[in-house]
Amino acid sequence: MLKLTSLKSAALVSVTAAATTLLIQACGGGDAVAQSASDADVVEGVWDSTVTNKDCTSGAVLGAPFKALIVFRRGGTFDADNAQGRALRGNIYGIWKHGAGTAYTANAVHQRFNPDGTYAGTNKVQRSLTLAADASTFTSTLAVQMLDTSGNVVGQACPTETAVRMNL
């Protein structure tokens, strides 16, 4: 009986250790240890953005500008949300990359929905971003492709954007 209890205890300890290790990794524990403040990129943080839709051919402004929030995270991912409402689109997820000097690219995707709630496709967004020298503002141009449920391009948009770093 003592031997069976010892085996059960050893198995329980092993399973608990493995689960804890997986949980730490899933929460970014492995990356957090490897990264330091010197690994930070100046674009990281929360940005208050104003987006202006424009005609891709003429450059004419289409409608009123709208507000957005962007969170650039260490490691090259970002999330965005905007004030256009959530009924017709899903969360906006993307990746960013530092180019030369103050240039960055940030590409994202989000799902689109029809007014009846059915799936309409996705929007793919390519952003070319230029960070100001003081790293407190940026400007960008965006190229948006609207794709149907089969991945065919059914529309495009060419917004511009200005953003200010939020100091929370």
Secondary structure, DSSP 8 states (H G I E B T S, - for coil): -HHHHHHHHHHHHHHHHHHHHHHHHHTTHHHHHH--GGG--TT-EEEEEEEE-B-TTT--B-S--EEEEEEEETTTEEEEEETT-STTB--EEEEEEE-STTEEEEEEEEEEE-TTS-EEEEEEEEEEEEE-TTSSEEEEEEEEEEE-TTS-EEEEE--EEEEEE---
